[in-house]
Amino acid sequence: MEEIHEIRKRRRTLQETMNFMAALSAGIEPILGRGANSMTMSAGRNLGRKFSENAAKTDDLLTAIEEVRRVLEQNHCLWGFEPFKPNGQQDLVTVNENGEAQMLLVFRDCMIRQALFRFGHPQQGSLCNMMYGFFAGALETIMGRKARLEIKHAGENACLKVLTIAA
């Protein structure tokens, strides 16, 4: 029981910090305009690279996704996600017209989304871009190839994102 209390306490502390971050992003976006997204994407990418410096390297996308999950957990980041395969799609990983590997990911337990909702700030802004950058930076370090994470749908209970890995 004490362990659950400690987890809740840590989660509350994290949530308070995320609320501060949501307020910060709400303040910088009107001042910096589109530059806020570039700045936070770059900061997230650098953090993702740093966190995954010692991660296991792989060419396999599914293995790399699991390594990103491990890196997040190791650094006490609560960001629940899973691969998603729509009905009618044969494989989890597809190849687009440019020869790039793509995968859909569902993000359900997202500390960013929860903070944005609590603060009343819209999704898909600079804080979301920071996390997209983090994910891409970590994958780039693990796979040694350029990566992009783009939102396909932002919702109240989950977000659907497209992960693209350069050929």
Secondary structure, DSSP 8 states (H G I E B T S, - for coil): -HHHHHHHHHHHHHHHHHHHHHHHHHHHHHHHTTHHHHHHHHHHHHHHHHHTTTS---S-HHHHHHHHHHHHHHTT--EEEEEE--TT---SEEE-TTS-EEEEEEEEEEHHHHHHHHHT--SSSHHHHHHHHHHHHHHHHHHSS-EEEEEEEE-SS-EEEEEEE--
